[in-house]
Amino acid sequence: MRSIIQSFSIGLLTATLIIGYIYWQVDATSNEELAGSEITITDDDVTQHLQEQGLIAVKNDDYENLIREKQQLETKLDELNNETDQSGDSKVLNIESGMTLGDIASELDRLNIIDDVQSFSQYMEEQGYSREIQLGEYEINTDMSYEEIASLITR
């Protein structure tokens, strides 16, 4: 039994030495070949690789121009948003025969012109506008006050 184990051990040692020798020789040869050769990568190679990855290459000047243009567009967008906020949205209120003050207030609330139906109705009653409401179509701005709305629909 002892001789079998010794033979097996010698076989493993021999196999390890052979595999190690081959590994180190092949690796050294590959490193020498790579060290002696020069790999050239062109712009086209880079562009093709980026396209395969779903990316694009942009020159620094072009990139800086794009950033400046983006900032200018964001500034213009902010200005336009501020103008819109200042002027408010315009909505059409249609007052028909048979509508009550509550109906009109509910319609104004539905159009997002007023926030509180009850306070608008109360304002109209207290100021005496509730009996002077005229039929018709009115263009009302979302930033109008109760007083401006009342004077518009009671002409």
N, C-alpha and C positions, 0 to 999 in steps of 0.2 A: 504494500500500500504506500509505503514511504517513497519508493522509486517512482510510482505513478504521480504523486504530488510533485516530486522534484522535476520530473519530465514536463509536467504541465506548467510549472513555474518558469522553467527555462524557455518553453515555447512562448509564454506571455512576454517575457523579457525580450526575446528575440523579435517578436512582432512589434513591440513598442519601439525598439531601437530602429527597426526598418521604417516604420511609419514616421518617427521623429526625423530621421535623416531625410526622407523624401519631402516632408513638410518644410524643413529649413532650407533645403536646396531649391525647391520650387519657389518658395517665397523670396529667397535672395535673388534668384534669377529674374523674377517678376519685378522686383524693386529696381534692379539694375536696368532693365529694359525701360521702365517708366522714367527713371532718372535721366537716361540718355535721350529720350524722345521729348519733343516739345509739342504740346497740344495747343492749337490755335482756335479760339472761339471768336466768331464774327458777330457783327451786329444782327445779321440775318438769323443766326443761330439763336441769339438771345430773344429776338422778336418772335421767332417760331415757338420757342419754349414758353414764352409768356402767353402767346395765343392758345397754346394747348392747355394752359392752366386757367384760361378765361380772364387773363389780365392784359393790360396794355402798357406800353412804355411811353412816357412823355418827357420831353426835354425840360430842363429846369426853367428856362425862360417861358415856355408855354405853360408850365404848371403855375408859375407866379402870375401870369396873365389871367389864367382861369380863376385863381383865387381872388384877384382884384375884381374881376368881372362878377364873381359870385357875391362879393361884399357889396358891390354897387347895386346888384339886383335885389339883395336883401334890404338895402337902404330904401330903394324905390318901393319895394313891397310894404315896408313899414310905413312909409309916407302915404301910400294908397290906403292902407288899413286905417291910419289915423284920419284921413279925409273921410272915409266911409263912416268911421265911428262918430266924427263930428257932425256929419250931415244926417246920419240916421237912415234907416230904411223907410221907404215910402210904401204905405199900404192903402188900399181902397176900402172905405167903409160905406156900405149901402144901407141907408135908412129908408125902410118901406112903411107904407101905411099899416097901422095896427101894432107897430113895435112899441114896447114900453121902454122906460128908462133902464130897467133891469136887462131887457133884451139887448139894448145898445151897449150897455156896460159889458155884458157877457161877450158880445161880438168884439169889442175893443180888447178884451182880455184874450180871446181866442187869437186875435191878430198880433198879440204880444206888444200892444201899444201901452196898455196900463198893467199894473201889477196887482191891483186890488179892486175888485168889482164894487165892494161895499163902500170903500172910501171915495171912489169916483161918483157913485150914486149919491152919497151923502153930500159931496161937494156941490153937485148939480142942484140938489134940493135946497141947500143952504143959500146958494147964490141966486136962486130963482130962475135958473136956466131950464129946469125940467119941463116947463110949459111952453118954452119958446123953440123947441127943437124943430128943425125943418126937414122935410123929406128930401132925399136926393143922394147922389154919390159924392163922397168927399175923399180927397187924397190927404191922408194923415201921416205925418212923420213919426217914427217911433220915439224920437226924443222930444216931442211936444209935451208941454205941461198941461194940467187939467184946464187951466184958464185958456190956453191957446186952442185946445180941442173944443171947449165950450163955445168960445167966440166963433169958431169955424162952423159948427153945426147949428148955431142959433141965428144966423144972419137974417 
